């Protein structure tokens, strides 16, 4: 067990806070609009699941830090398995974080989202998905 030094805030972990399922092979992109805004929130969100059409597991993640001036800092996407890729992060027109995912096929694709809000800024933030769409748009949708 780890010994915490200094600040003893543990953070918020949400397992399976959102579920996405589709039987439609196309379109290939999924845009998921969150409730994360410009309030200096450090976030880590991962998707895990199974893409039957590609016969591959899904495990990918999006991380970043929102700033009050509308900037996004230290963003990254990581893709562990090929069932679906974390493709990008952007702000919506109403200043909410949007996660973009890509899969070569969404034929019977299903995944859940987990969040790990363990950093000092945003450690108790409760993430939710307010809108999601499967589309052919590889850029910004919302």
C-alpha positions in Angstrom: 0.0 0.0 0.0 1.3 3.5 -0.9 1.9 6.0 1.8 0.6 9.4 0.7 2.9 12.4 1.3 1.5 15.9 1.8 -2.1 16.3 0.5 -4.2 13.3 1.5 -7.0 13.8 -1.0 -7.7 10.5 -2.7 -9.6 11.6 -5.8 -12.7 10.3 -7.6 -12.8 7.1 -9.6 -15.9 6.3 -11.6 -16.1 2.9 -13.1 -18.5 2.3 -16.0 -20.1 5.7 -15.8 -21.1 5.6 -19.4 -21.9 2.8 -21.9 -21.9 2.9 -25.7 -23.1 0.1 -27.9 -23.8 -0.1 -31.6 -24.5 -2.7 -34.3 -23.9 -0.2 -37.1 -20.4 -0.8 -38.7 -20.3 2.8 -39.9 -19.8 5.8 -39.5 -16.4 5.3 -37.9 -16.1 8.1 -35.4 -17.7 8.6 -32.0 -17.8 12.0 -30.4 -18.6 12.1 -26.7 -19.3 15.4 -25.1 -18.5 15.6 -21.4 -19.5 18.0 -18.6 -15.8 19.0 -18.1 -15.5 22.7 -18.7 -12.9 25.5 -18.3 -12.6 25.2 -14.5 -9.0 23.9 -14.3 -9.8 20.2 -14.4 -7.2 17.5 -14.8 -8.8 14.5 -16.3 -8.1 10.9 -17.3 -10.8 8.9 -19.0 -10.5 5.5 -20.4 -12.6 3.2 -22.6 -12.6 -0.5 -22.3 -14.7 -3.0 -24.2 -14.9 -5.4 -27.1 -15.2 -4.7 -30.9 -16.8 -7.8 -32.4 -16.5 -6.5 -36.0 -12.7 -6.2 -35.6 -12.4 -9.2 -33.2 -10.3 -7.0 -30.9 -10.5 -5.7 -27.3 -10.7 -2.0 -26.6 -8.5 -0.2 -24.1 -7.7 3.5 -24.8 -7.5 6.7 -22.9 -7.7 10.5 -23.1 -5.9 12.8 -20.6 -5.6 16.6 -20.3 -5.9 19.7 -18.3 -8.5 22.5 -19.0 -7.6 26.1 -18.3 -10.0 29.0 -17.6 -8.7 30.9 -20.7 -10.0 28.2 -23.0 -6.6 26.4 -23.4 -6.0 22.7 -23.2 -2.7 21.6 -21.7 -0.8 18.3 -21.5 -3.4 16.4 -23.6 -2.6 12.9 -24.8 -4.4 9.9 -26.2 -3.1 6.4 -25.6 -4.2 3.2 -27.5 -3.4 -0.1 -25.9 -5.5 -2.4 -28.1 -6.8 -2.1 -31.7 -10.6 -2.4 -31.1 -11.0 1.4 -30.9 -8.6 4.3 -30.7 -8.8 7.4 -28.6 -8.5 9.8 -31.6 -8.6 13.3 -30.1 -9.8 15.8 -27.5 -11.4 19.2 -28.3 -13.6 21.9 -26.8 -17.2 22.1 -28.0 -18.8 25.4 -29.0 -20.1 25.7 -25.4 -16.6 25.1 -23.9 -17.1 21.5 -22.8 -14.5 18.7 -23.4 -15.3 16.3 -26.2 -13.6 12.9 -26.6 -13.3 11.6 -30.2 -12.8 7.9 -30.8 -12.2 6.0 -34.0 -12.6 2.4 -35.0 -12.2 0.7 -38.4 -15.6 -0.8 -37.8 -18.2 -0.3 -35.2 -20.1 -3.5 -36.1 -21.3 -4.7 -32.7 -18.9 -2.5 -30.8 -19.5 -1.9 -27.1 -17.5 -0.1 -24.5 -17.7 1.6 -21.1 -16.0 4.7 -19.9 -14.1 5.0 -16.6 -12.7 8.2 -15.1 -9.8 8.7 -12.7 -9.8 12.2 -11.3 -6.9 11.8 -9.0 -4.9 15.0 -9.6 -5.1 18.1 -7.4 -7.2 20.1 -9.8 -10.4 18.2 -10.4 -9.8 15.4 -7.8 -13.5 15.3 -6.8 -15.1 16.1 -10.2 -17.9 13.8 -11.3 -17.7 13.3 -15.0 -20.7 12.6 -17.2 -21.4 12.3 -20.9 -24.0 14.8 -21.9 -24.2 13.9 -25.7 -22.7 11.2 -27.9 -22.9 10.6 -31.7 -21.5 8.1 -34.2 -20.5 10.2 -37.3 -18.1 10.3 -40.2 -16.7 13.6 -38.9 -13.0 13.2 -38.1 -12.8 16.8 -36.9 -14.9 18.8 -34.4 -18.5 17.9 -34.3 -19.9 19.7 -31.2 
